[in-house]
Amino acid sequence: MKYAIVLLFLAIFSFCSYGQKNIDYINLQTQDLQNNLQKSGAHLKLNNSQIADLHQIFEDKFQRVEMVLARYTEKSEVSREMTRVENEFDARVANVLSVDQRLALQPKQKKRREQSAIK
């Protein structure tokens, strides 16, 4: 009986821990995007509907990242797959943003792509 209770506790704890990591990741990604946009001007701030759409996108991205980390062990494979995930989700994020917001992010995205190409 004690064994079953311990297993149940561990299962609940791990589920809550996973959920918290997911929430933290989504909030971090959204806040990072918001900060990058506001550096180019307060008028580029995300609106509520964009934030809601981005939360779903970043939740999907979190699941893909977790899947890549679980599936691949070689550093080069992980790096290659993470670059693919980043490129895929950059396009999805861009679809949510306005034209001005996308233009404000272009120099940052170009710099990040150049850095990943060097690796």
N, C-alpha and C positions, 0 to 999 in steps of 0.2 A: 504494500500500500504506500509506504513512504517513497519507494522508487517511482511509482506512478505520479505522485504529487510533485516530486523533484523534476521529472520529465515534463510534466505539464507546465510548471513554473519556467523551466528553461525554454520551452517552446513559446510561451507568451512573451518572455523577456527578449528572445531573439527577434520575434515578429515586431515588437515595439521598437527595438533598436534599428531594425531595417527601415521601418517607417520614418524614424527620426532622421536617419542618414538621407533618405529620399527628400524629406522636407527641407533639411539644411542645404542640400545640393540645389534644389529648385530655387530657394530664396537667394542663395549665393549667386547663381547664374543670373537671375533676374536683377538683383542689385548691381552686379558687375555691368550688365548691359545698360541699366539706368544711369550709372555713374559715367560710363563712357559717352553716352549720349549727352548728358548734362555738361560735360566738359566742353562740348561744342556749342552749347547755348541752352538756356532754360526752356526755350520754346520747343525743344526736341524731346521733352519729357514723355514717357510712356503714359498712355491713358488706360483706364480700367479694363476696357475690352481687350486691348493689346496684352496687358498683364495676364488676364485670364487665358488668352490663347497661348502665351509664352509658358505659362505654368504647365499646360498639357504637353507642349513640345519638350520642355525640359524634363518632365516626368518620363516621357518616352526615351529621351536621350539617356537619362540615368539608368533605365533598364537595359539599354543597349550597351552602355559602358560596363555595367556589371556583368553582362553576358560575355563581352569581349575579355574582361579580366578573368572570368571563370574558365573560358574556353582555351585561351592561348597562354603558353608558358614562356616561350621565347620572347626576349625583349624586342627583337626586330619585328616579329609578327604582331605583338601588341601595339607597337608604334604605328605600323602600317594600318592596322584595323582602326586604331583610334583616329588617325588622320582621315580615314574614310568616314567614320562616324561624324567627326567635326565638320567635314565638307557637306555631308548630307544635311546635318542639322543647321548649318549656317544658311543654307538655301531655304529651309523651312522658316527660320527666324526672319530672314529677309522678306519673305512673303507677308509677314505680319506687320512689318514696319512701313512707315510712309517713305516717300521718295527722299525727302530731306533727311530723315533718320538714316536711311541706307547710305546716302552720300556722306554723312558725317562719320559712319563706321568704316568706309572703304579704306582709308589709309591704315587703320589699325589691323584690318583683316589682311591687307596686302603684306604688311610687315610680318604678321604671324605666319602667313604662307611661305614667305621667303625664309624665315627661320626654320620652319619644318622641312623645307627643301634642302637646307644645308645639312641637316642631320642625316 
